[in-house]
Amino acid sequence: MTDHLITPDDLAKLIDASTVRILDVRWRLDRPDGRPDYLAGHIPGAVYVDLDTELAAHGDPGEGRHPLPSVEALQASARSWGINDGDTVVVYDDLKSMSAARAWWLLRYAGMPDVRVLDGSLGGWAASGRSLESGAVTPDHGAVTLSYGHLPVLSIDDAAAMPESGILLDARAGERYRGEVEPVDPRAGHIPGAISAPTGENVDDDGRFLPADALRARFNTLGAELGAINGAEHNLPSNVGVYCGSGVTAAHQALALTLAGFAPAVYPGSWSQWSNTPGRPVATGERE
């Protein structure tokens, strides 16, 4: 267990001690409603979280496909999940943590200090020999108080400028970065100066995050470097930025960067906002 990941064994201990709130964040781009799968079987005590309606807002396309919800809306949702101040929160999905990481990042951005991702996702729980329960869990309302601003974020202008002051990582699949395909957004390609860094390379075949030193080596190769300040490794938040299609898998990249020792800034609007904004340039192909 790290400050940000938790193993199935350690989660089971927290469940036995009744000291954890578990969130099931199953979502996929091609099947956004994960509730049927949740109802069929979930980790005991887990509450279903709808990424599209509870971890995102929806408005003008110029805001992107998954803009951040208002803090008031997120706080109301978190209270409906039964969360109180000081709780340990564990999030999981069945997609190698690609959607669960959105809940991890958003709750930490909103000031929750102890949020962990189940390493290996739901498959890791099943592989540990532990059972699931069916039906919905409806917890007592919590009283958590949230406030935004606890992690660095990038505006669209910040993202445009990032390649000049640091590095900007594009977490989408390589073919989307290069502009060969674009299944969702109006224009294909990437933000000029961004570097391709697909999130799938953060995890192994079982969906477990690579060791911190391996992740650090990966990001070093892409140009991210940890600096030394007073003998300690440290990376300023403005040095590494990350975006994806709509701000979901960017959170997965942010988690991998955090595990590697970086302090990344997320561009929540991501490519869906950039490609919907007139006048924003688009680059295609490999980075020159």
N, C-alpha and C positions, 0 to 999 in steps of 0.2 A: 504494500500500500504506500502511495506517495500522498502529498498534499492534494493532488488533483485526480489520481486514479485510485480505484479500489478493486481488490480481487473478489471473486465469488466467496472464498472462505471468509474473508474479513467482513463482507456484507452480511453473510449468514450470522456472524457473531453479533453484529449490530441489530439485526432483526430479532434475534433471541433476547437481546437486552432491551428491546423496544426503544431504541435511541436514534432512530433514523426515519426520515421521510423519503420514500422512493417514488420517482416519477418515470413513467413509461412514455417515451417520446418517439413512438414509432411513426415514421413518415418517410415517403419516397416521392420524388418528383413525378413519377408515373402513377403513384397510388398514394395521394396525400392523406387520405383518411385511414389511420391505423387502428381506429377503434374496434372494428370487427376482429382483428388479430388479437388485440388486447383482451377483449371479452372472452375469446376462445382460450386464452392461457397467458398469464403474466406472473411475474415474481410476486410471492405473497405480500400483500399490503400495498402494492404499487397503485398509484393513482394515474389515470390516463391524462396526458397533456396533448392538446391539439396544437401542433406547431403553427398551422396556418392561421388560426384565430386567436390563440393565446400567447404565442411567442412572436407574433408579427401583427402589424396593422395593414390596412389596405386602403389605398386612395388613388391619387394621381399617378399614372405610370412613371412620371418624372421623379417619383420618390423611390422607385424600384419595386420589385415583386414582393419583397418581405421587409419593408421598413420596420424599424423598431416600434413596438407599441408604446403608448404613453406610459410613464411610470405609474400613473394612477391605475391604468388598465392592468398592467403587469402585477401591481400590488394586490388588486382585487382577485386576479386569477390565483396568485400564490397563496392568498388566504383561503381560497376555495380548495386548494390542494392540501390544506391543513398545516401550512408552514408557519412557524413562530420564530421570533428573533432567537438566534443562538442555535437553531436546529442544524443538524448534519443532514445534508440533502444528497442523495445518490440518484443519478440519471442514467438511463440506458435506452437502447433501441435494438433493432435486429439488423443494422446496416453499418457495422464496424464503427459505431459511434459517430457517424456522419451527421445524424440529426440530433442525437443526444447532446453533442457538443454545443449546439445552439443554446440549449437550456443552461448548460454549464457556464458559457460565456455571458449570457444575458443576466443570469442571477448574480454572477460575480460583478458585472458592470453595475448592477443595481445595489451592490453592497453586501450580498450574502458572503460571509468569509469562508464557509466550509461546504463547498459543493464539489462532488467527486463524480467521475465517470466510471461506470463499471467496465473494466478493461476486458475486452473479448466479447462485450455485448451480451445479448440474451443467449447466444450460442455458447458462450463461456460458462454461463450459469447452468445450462442444460448439460454441458460436458462434465461439470463437476458432480453430476448425479443428483442434483436437487430438483424438486418438483415445482410445478406451476399450479396456480389456482385460477379458476374461471370466474366470470361475472365481474361486475363493477365494484370498486371500492369507493365509498363516499365518506370521507373523513369529517370530523368536526372542523368547523372553520378555525383557521389560525388568526394570528394578529400581527404578522410580520410587518415591519415598516421598511420600505425600500426607497432608495434615492439613486439617481443616475450619476455617472461621472467617475466611478471607481476604477475604470480601466480606460486606456487611451483609445480614441476613435479618430477616424479621418473623415473630413467632408470631401465632397467631390473635388474642390480646389486643392485640398491637402493631397489627395490621391494623385492629382495631375502633377503636383510639384515633388512628390516623394522620390522619384528616380533621380532627381538632382541632388538630394540631400542624404539619401540612404538607398534602400532597395525596396521595391514593391513586388510582392509575390502574387502570382495568379494561381489560385488553387484548383481551377477547373481542369478537366481532361485536356491533354495536349492538343487534340484536334480542334477543340473549341478555341483554345488560346491562339492557334495558328490561323483560325478563320476558315478551316476546311468545312466545318458544319456548325450550325447554330439552331438547335431544335426549339428554342423558347423565345429568345430575345430578338429585337428587330434588326440588329446589325451584327455581323460576325467579325471576330478579331479580338484585340486586346488593347488595354491602355498603353499608349506609347511609353516605352522604357520599362515596362513590367517584365518580370522573369517568370517563365513557366515552372510551376512547382506543384504538380498534381497531388491531391491529398491522399490518394491511394498508396503513395509511396511512404506514408507515415506509419503504416501498420503492416503486420505480417499476414500470412494467409488466413489465420484464425481471427483476425481483427484486433489483435493486441498491439499496442503501440510499441515501436522499436525502442530499445534501451536509449537512455538520454545521450550517451556518447555517440551512438549511431545517428540519432536525429541531429545532434550538433554537427557531426561530420557532413551530413547531407546539406544542412543549411550553410555551412562554411563553404562548401563547393559551389553553392549558388551565389555566394558573395556576402552572406551575413557573417559578421565577426563580432565576437565578444571582446570588449575592451577591458583594460585593466585600470582600475581606479583605487588607489591606496592598497594595492596588492590583491584586490578582490575582483573577480570577473563581474562585469556589469555591462548592460547594453541599454542605452537610452531608448525610451519608447519610440521616439521619432525616427530611429535608425532602420526599423523594419516594419513595413506595412503589408497588409494582406487583404485580398478581395477574392470573390468567386463569382458565381452567377447572380445570386440574390442575397448574399450575406449568411447563408446557412453553413456550407462547408468551409467558408472562411474561418468560422469558429473552430472547426476541427484543426485547421492549420495553425490557428492561434494557440490551441492546446498543445500541439506538437512543438511549437516554438517555445512555449512556456516550459515544457518538460525539458527542453534542450538548454534552458537558461536565459532565453531572451524575454524581452518585454514588448510584445508586438502591439501595433495599433491596427484595429480592424476598420475597414471601409464598409459600413453596413449597407449602403446603397448598391455597391458592387456593380458588376457589368450591366445588370438590368436597369440601373439608374443611368449609368454612363451612356449606354446605347440608346436610351430614350431622350437624351438631352441634346437638342440641336447645337451644332457648332463644336461638339467635342470630337477631336480627331480619333481615328481608329487605325491601329497598326495590324498587319497580318504577317503570316509566316513566322520563321524563327527570329529570335531577337538578334539584331545585328551587333 
